[in-house]
């Protein structure tokens, strides 16, 4: 692209907002122009407003940026707004930004299940991006709202997509061990999570079930036909900083040749973002490990710059049944949040602005 596209981050000081700033500060297509968070930070320098906690250095070019008001008018100079706000405050702002003609890429859990709003895990359902045309027709705006999935769902569906395409899926049983960063700065008190696993995350299991069926669903005309599969999810919080680990059992429609066939399928699988060479797309979306004790969050969460998921312990527990079992790990604030958000924006510009979609 000849000129960089101006972008902004709304909710720039939280953990996901920090990831957005880190990725966008030196992005080859996007130029970070506006950062905003709460009203109390307005007028301050970003460097003095943020408590920087992520494992990448605070970008030099972001330090002196002046915090804008968390209002739509602050984002008039940009084309894309990345939203990392709670759903309670995000919804009205996203609607107004889309009416202003902005491309809104949001992590907030609002509008995800609206039929004309694409819920995107780019390698899995890149074709759902065409719902933007329907969204614009129905809502009468020039902008668009594009949704990032729940973090656990993003990791799970990326590992399921090759299996769905090759064998079909009847049932998925998933138990997660989720990092504390998924709950934000103040989500889990230190005393509660230290030396502990919390066996419940409010609303998480329901998100995994419904979002997985939408993401893995087929686009037919102007609608997504949800995947006809049973999903049973159990979500837990574990004392890990970053990286969601998920134990998965899948009952397939068809019997695979053998477990080596499945390994090869996952390890060699590529999709549209890789074929388009999008800047944030990992070379290998799925990395398969053969060691019996991998993947592990501390060792594997930054695979593919945090955008690959890592599959291990792949097995066929009942040799005469089409059932496979595996562990999958993904970085929850990169593949599960900000990284996928940036990848969605890259996919939008390659498909819409460069003419691949009407």
N, C-alpha and C positions, 0 to 999 in steps of 0.2 A: 504494500500500500504506500502510495506516494506521501501522503500526509497522515500523521497520527490522528486517531479519533479521540476527541476530548471526553473524559469520563469522570465520574465522581463516586464517592463512597458515602453512604448514609448509614451511620452506626459505625464509624471508623475507629473507635477506641476499644471495642470489645475484642474478644479473641478471634472471631471470624473476621471482623473489620480489620484487625491487624494483618491477618493473612491476605485480605484483599489489597491492602496498602503495600505489603511486601511484594506481591506478585505484580501489581500494576506499576510500581515505581520505575521499573526498568523493562516494561513490556514493549515488544517490537511494533505492535499495532496501536496500542492505547497510550494516551497521555493523561496522567492523573492531574486533574485541575481543581477539584473541589473535595473537601473533606468536611463532614459534619457529624455531630453526635448529639449531646444534650444541650439545652439552652445555657446551662451554667458554664459551658466551655466556649461559647461564642466569643470571637475576638482574640482568643489565646492562640499561641503557636501550637501546632500539633505535637511537637517534641516535648512541650511542658504539660500538655493535656492528657497524654496517654501514659499509662503504666505498661511498658512494653514487656510482655512475658513470653512471646513465642521464640522459637529456637533459630530465628534468622535475625540479623542485625537490623535495627531501625534504619530505613533508607535515608541517606543524607538529604536527598531531594525533598523528602516529606517533612523534615524537622521544622522548617520555617514556614510551612503552609499555615495560613490563618484559618481557624475553625469557623465555618459558616453556620448560619442558623439552620436547624433541622426542618426546613420548610421547602416546598416545591420551588418557590421563586429563586432560591439559592442555586438551583441546578439549571437555570436557563442557559448558561454558557456551554453545557455539555450535551452530548448525544446519548450517553449510556449512564444509568445510575445503578450501582450495585448496592443492594439493601441488605443490611445485617442488623435488623431491628426485631424486637418481639412482635408477634402478630397483632397485639392489641393496638399498637401505634402504627404499624407498617401499612395496614390495609388502606385507610383513607389517603395516605401519602402516595401509595403506589397508583391508586386510581387517578389522582390528580396529575401525577407525573406522566402517565400514559396519555391522558387527555392533552397534555402539553406537547405530545409528540415524542416523548422520550422512550428509549428502550430500557425497560426496568427488569433487571435480573435479580431475583429475590430469594433469600433463604428463609423468609418468614413463612410460617405454617398457616397461610391464609390464601384462598383461591386455588390451592393445589388441585382440588378435585373438580373445579369448574370445567365443563366440557369443552369450552373454547380456549382454555389456557393450557399450553403445553407444560407438562411436568417432565423434565428432560434429564436423562443420564446419557450424554451425547453418543457414546458408543452403542448404547442399547437401543435407543429409540430416536435416532437423529431425524427420522422421517416425520415424527410428530411436530417438528418445527413448522410444518406447513399449516398447522392450526392457526398460525398468526394471521393468515388471510381471512379465515372465518372470524377470528376475534375482531379484526378491524371492521369487517362488514357489519357484524352484529352490534358493536359498541360505538361505531362512528368516530373512532379516533385514529390518528396517524401513528401513534406509538404502539407499544406492545408490552405485555407482562409475560415474562418467562420465568418459570419456577424451578428452583433447585430442590431435589428430593430431600427427605429426611436422611441423615447421615448413614444410619444403619441400612436403610433401603438402598441407598446408592451403592454401597459395598456389596450387598447381597445380590442385587439385580445384575451387576456387572459380571459376577461369577455365574449366574444362571443363564444369561443370554445364549451362549454357545450351546448349552445343553438343550434349551428350549428349541432352538433352530434345528438341531440335529436329531433329537430324540423325542421331543415333546415332554411336557411336565404335567403330572397329575397332582402331586402333593409336595409341599415343602415344609419341613420342620426345622426351625432355626432357634438356637439359643445364643444370645449375645453376651459378651463381657465387655462393657463399654467404658471408654476412658472418661475421666472426670472433666476434661476440657469440653466434652459434649454438653455439659450443663452450664457452661459459662463461668465467669469469675466467682459468682456467689451462689452457684447452683447446688453444690454439695459441701457442707461444712467439713473441715479437715478432721475434726474429731469423729464424725460419722463414718468417713470412708477409710481412715487409716486402720490397718489391720482388720479389714472388713470387706465384704461384698454385699451390696444392697440388692435384693432380689426383685425389685420393682422400680420401673420408671414410668411415671404417670403419662398416659396417652401414647407411649412409644409403640406398644405392640399393635395397637389399632392402626397407627400410621404405616407400619411395615406391611400389614395385611393389605390395606386398600391401595397404597401407593405402588406396591409391587405388581398388583394386578393391572393397574393403569399403565405403568411403564412398560410391562411386558405384553400389553395388549396390542391388537392390530389396528392400524389406521385404515378405516374403510369410508371413503368419501369424506364427509366433514365430521366424522365422529371416531372415537376410539372405542373399539369393542374390547372390554376388559378380558384379560387372560382367564380362561376357564380352568383354574387350578385352585386347590386348597392350600392356604398358607396358615401355618400355626407358628406363632412367634412368642418366645419368652425372652424378655430383655432385662439385663442386670447391669449394675454399675460396679466396676472394679477399680482398685487403687492404682491406676495407670494414668500417666499424664495425657498421652496422645495414642491413638490407635485402637480401633474397635476390632475385637476378635470374635468370630462367629462360628459356631458349630452347626453344620448343615447336613440334613439328610433329605435326599430328593428321590421320589418315586417317579420314574420316567414312563413315557408312553411306550417306547420301544426299547428293546434290549440292546445295549452297546456290545460291540464285538468282544472287548475285554477292557480292563482298566488302563492298559497302555494306550489304547485307542482314545480313551477319554482324556488322559494326560496330554497326549499329542494335540488333541482338539483344542483344549484350553490354552496350552502354551503357544500355539501357532496362530491363534485367533486374532484377527485385526478387523477394524470397522471403518466407517466413513471418516472420523476425525484423523485416523492414521493415514488413510489414503489421501486426504486433503492436506496433510502435513501441518495441521493447526499447531501453533506455538506451544500451547499448554498440554497437548495430547501426548501421553507417554508412548514411547516406541512400542512397548508391549503392554497392553491393558491388563493382561493377566500373566503373572509369573508363577510357575509351578515349581515348588521345592520338593525334593525327594527325601530330605532328612526327616527322621521320625519325630524330631522335636521342633520343627519349623512349620509355619511362621511364628515369630514372637514379636510383640509390639516394639520392644526396644531395638531389636536388630533389623526389622523389616519394614517399619512403618514409612520410611522415606524412600522406598523402592520407586523407581520411575519418578523421582522428585516428589514423592508423595501422591502421585496420580495413578500408580498401578495398584491393583489388589494382588495379594500373594496367597496362593492356594497350596495347602499341604495336607498330609495324612489322607490322601485320596485312596479310597478303597471301595470294594464291592462286598458288603457284609453277607449278602445272601447270593451266592454265585448263580442260582437258578432264577433270580428275580431281578427286574430292572430297577434296582435300588443302589444309589451310590452315596457315599458319606465323605465329607471333607471338612477342613477348617479353612476359613478365609479371613484375611486381615486387610484392613484398609485404614488410611489416615483420615480420621473423622473431620478435621477442619480443612483438609485439602481435597482429597477425592470426595469427602462427604459434605463439603461446604464451599469454601471460597474458590478452590481450584476448579471444581466443576462449574461454578458460576462464571468464571472467566472463560472456560472452555465453551460454555453455552453462548456467550457473547461472540466469541470467535466463529463459532458455527453459524450463528445468525448472519454475521457480515459476509461470510463466504457464500452462504446459500442465497440470501436475499439481495444484498447490495451488489453482489457480483453476478447476479442473474441466474443462478442455478434453480431458484424457485421464483414463481411469478411475482 
